[in-house]
Amino acid sequence: MRMSQIEQAVTIAAEGSISRAAKKLYLSQPNLSQSLKLLEEELGEALFERTGRGVVLTSFGREFLSLAQPAYRQFQMLNTFCTRMDAPAPSVLQVASQYFRFANTVFTDFCRMHQGGDFHFSFIEGSFQEVVELVRSQAVELGLIILSPMQRRLMTAMFHQSNLDYMKIAEEEVAVIVRKGHPLCERGNCVVSAKELWPYPFALYRDAQYSMAPEWELMGLHDMPQKITVGDRATLYELLGSTDAFTIGVHNRAAYTHTEYYADKCALHFSGDHPMWLEIGILTGKSRPLSRLAAGYRDRIRQIVGQWEGRGQEENRREDHRRQSRFQPYNPPG
């Protein structure tokens, strides 16, 4: 049995006619009929039954084609792959991120810039542990994550053991994110305490293996009577937009200087005994150098969150204090 005979049987079944199949395969009808006869003799069963309008599959033929068609499709894919060996390789960009609006906005920009050429791009949004595992397994080249100071101490050793590099690109004060028109926004005061948040549902992302419970306890939010856990950003922001729920995110104005976040959301400054900061960082594999596109994506992310190469850590801290002193509601990231 040859692959060409399987191709012929598949084509005859699709066309329902030996003459039409012969034209499609650029064969003479007698030659195709002879090839089909040899295949049926080898199998010991008829594949087709002749009718006045053409041919139909026998019960054996249907079973044979159900097994032969997947093999034929695989052969076609292999043939296509081999014929493209001499063609230029497509551009590749593979990114994973926790729930940052600016991360997929930058990814969309990269897709737009490469329209017209061959490219294989992927963007996966998920929990902290999902992003870490995607980078560790080399399913993506880089991942964007959020860490608190306490969690960073715990995770540094894990990153090292997993052969991962971590680079902090920004440190941001947490913000309370609510819908515009929320009762807390209508007071004319952009500062809110844990006590004032108590009557409202606390919406947060599911992450079974990465708990922010110590941080919520420091902020006085660990024992909220109303909690809603979600697994994706779309559900969270639909929830925030239609209820009085709130969530906690990072505060970074620079990321949305030129890109609107969500027009119906705003952020409030959290006031508590323990100011809480979260850092945005990039995770990469030590054994996998970044491609040109991945390095460009990383640099663009660093640029838009406001910490570019020439900017020192002390300058970032001074800017953080300036932001804190003039905090106003805005469309937040995170």
N, C-alpha and C positions, 0 to 999 in steps of 0.2 A: 504494500500500500504506500503510495506516494502522497506528499502534501498537495501536489497538483490535482490528484484525484479527489481529495477531500474538498479542495476549493471548487472543483467542478460539481460535486454533489451539493454543496451549499448553494451554489449559483443556480443550479437546476431547480432546487426546492424553492428558492426565492422567486424565480421567474415563472415557475409552473409550466415550463415548456422547454424542451431540449433545443428547439430551433432558436428561441430567444436567448437562451443561455449560451449557445454556440456563438451568436453574434456578439454578446457581451464579452466573451472570453477570447474573441478573435480566432475561433476555431471553425473548421467545417463541421456540419452536423454529423456526417458519417464518422469522422474521427472522434467526436465527443461521444456518440452512441457506442462506439467500439470501446473507448476508455471506460465508460460506465459499465458495460457488459463485463469487462475484465475485473473491475472492482467487485461487482456482485458475485461473480464466480469465485473470487478469492474469499469473500465473506460467507458464501454458501446461502445467501438470502437475497431476495429482491429488495431494493431500496425504494423503487417507484412502481406505481401501477399506472399503466397507460389508459387514458380516457379519450373521449372524442374531442375534448378541449385542450388536452395536453397531458401532464402527468401529475399524480398526487403521491405523497409519501405513504408507504405501507406502515403498519404498526412497528415493524422492525426498523424501517427507515427513520421514523420519528425518534425512536430510542437511539439509533446510531447518530443522528444529527445532534441530539441533545448533548452527546458526549464529544462529538467531533467539532462542533462550532466553537466552544471555548478554546480548544487547542489551535484551531485555525485563527482565532482572534489573537492569541498569543504569538503565533507565527507572524501575523501581519505587523504587530507591534515591534517584534524583533527585527523584522525587515526594515521598518521605518527607522528604527534606531540606527541600524547599520548604515543606511543610506545617508544619514545625517552626520556620520562620524567626521566627515571633512568640512562640515559647516561650522561657523563660529559658535562657540558655546553661549547659551543665553546668559544674560545677567541674572545674578541670584542675590536676594536679600531675604533673610530670615530673622524675624524679630518677635520677641515675646514681651509682654508688659503687664504689670498690674494695672489698676483702673485709672489711667491718665488719659484725659481727652487730648492733650497736646501730642501724646505719643502716636496715636493713630492719625492725627492731622498731619504730622510730619511724614508718616508712612504714605498717606494719600498723596502728598506732594511728590514723593519719590516715584510713585506709580504714574502720576501725571507727566513727570519729566521724561519717563522712559517709554511713553506711548510711541508706537511705530517701530520699535525694535523687539527682539525676542527677549523675554525675561520671565523668570519664575520667582515671584515674590510671595512671602507669607507673613501674616501678622496674627499672633495668637494672644488673646487677652485672658488672663486667669488669676488665680490666687497666688500668693507668695510662693507656696510650695510647688505649685504647678510651673511657675516661671523658672524657679531654681532647677527643677528636674529637666525641663526642656533644654536649658543651657548645659547642664551636666551631661546629658545624653547626646549632646551635639545635634539635637533636632533644630535648634536655632543658633545663631551666632552670638546674639547678645540679648540680655533681658533687663528691663527696667523694674526696679523694686523700691519699696519703702521700708525703712528701718527706723526704729526708735533707738536712742542711746543704749537702753538696757538690752534690747534685742541684738544690737550690733555686737556687743561683747560676747553674747552666746553664739552668734552665727559666724564670727570670724574664724573660729577653729573648724567649724563645719565646712566653710568655704575652702579652707586650706586642705582639709582631708579629701574634698571632692575635686581638687585640682582646679579651683575657680579663682579668678581675680575679681575683686570688688573695688570700684572707684566711686567715691562720693562726689556728686556734682552740685548738690545744693542742700542747705539745711533750712527748714522752714518752720515757722510757728503754726501750730494746729489752728484750724478755723472751724466754726460751727456752720454747717451749710444747711440752708432752709430755702423754701420757695419765697419769691417776692410776694408780699401780702400776708406773710406769716404773722401771727400776733406778736412775735418777738421783734419783727422788723417794723411794726407799726408804732412802736413806742418812741421812735426817734433817737434811740440809744443803740450804738453798734457794739456794746459790750454786754456779754451775757455770762451768768454764773451757772454752776451745776444745779443749784437750787432752783433757778428759773427754768432749767431744762426738764426738771423732774416731771411736770405734768404731760410731757410730750413723748411720743414713741421714739425710741432710739433705733435707727436703721443702720445695719452694718453688714459687711460682706462675710460670707462663709469662708472659713479657712481652718480646716480641722487640725492641721499640724503646725499652725503658727498663731498662737494666741496673744492678743493684745490686752488680756485681762489685767496684768500689772499696771499698764498705762491707764486703763479705764479706772482702776482703783485709785491711783494717784489723783486723777481728775475728778473723782467722786461720782463716776458714772457706772461703776461695776455692778450695782444692784438696782438698776432702773426697773421700775415695775412693768414698763411696756417696752419690749424689744422685738424687732423684726429683722430676721436674717435672710439675705438674698444671695444669689450666686452670680449675678451679672449686673453691669452698669446700667443697662437699659431699664431693668426692673426697678433698680434703686431710684433712678431719677424720675421715672414715672410715678413712683410712690411719693417722692418728695414733692412733686408738682401737684399732686391731687389730695394730699393729706397734710397734717401739721407735724409730720415726722421730721426729724433732723438727722444728720450724720456728721461725722468728723472727717475732715480732709486736711490736706496741706495747703499752705498759703503762699502762692507764688504769682505775683502780678506779671512778671516779665514774660511768662510763657504765653500769655494771652494779649500781649501788646498789639499784635496784628491779626489775631485769630479770636473770634468770639467763642466763648465757652457755651453756656446755656443762658439765654436771655431772661429766663424766668427764675433763675436762682441767684442768691446772694450769700455772702459770708459775714459772720459776726465774730468779733474777737472774744476768745474764751478767757475769762478771768477766774483764776483759782490760786490756791496757796502754792501749787507746784506748776509753774509754766511748763508747757509740754512742747517739745520740738521733735520733728520728724525729718529724716534726711532721705533725699531721692538719690539713688545710686544706680550704677550700671554694672552688670555681672557678665563676665566673659570667661571662656575656657582658656586655661594657661597653655594647653597644647594645640590650640587652634587659632592661628593668627587671623585677625579680622580681614575680610575682603575689602576691596576699595569702597564698595557701596556701604558695607556695614560700618566702616570707619567714618564715612561721610555722614551716615545717619547718627552715629554717636556724637560727632562734632556738632551737628545741627541741634541735637537735643541739648548739649552743653551750652550752646550759644543762646538758645531761647529761654532757658531757665536762669540766665543771667550770670553764669560763672564760666567765663571763657578763659583761655590759657593765661592771659596776662593779669588776671584778677586774683589778688591774694585773699587768704582766709580772713585776715583782719578786716579788710575792706568789706567782705561779705557780712561780717558781724556788725560793723558800723551801719551798713545798709539795713540789716535786720532791725536794729534799734530805731533807725529813722522810720521804717515802716510801722513799727509798733506804736510810735508816738503819734502818727497821723492816720491810724487805721480807719478805714471807711468801708462800708459794704461794697462788694464788687462781685463779679462773676468768677468763681473760684475754680482752680484745677483740682485734680485728685479724685 
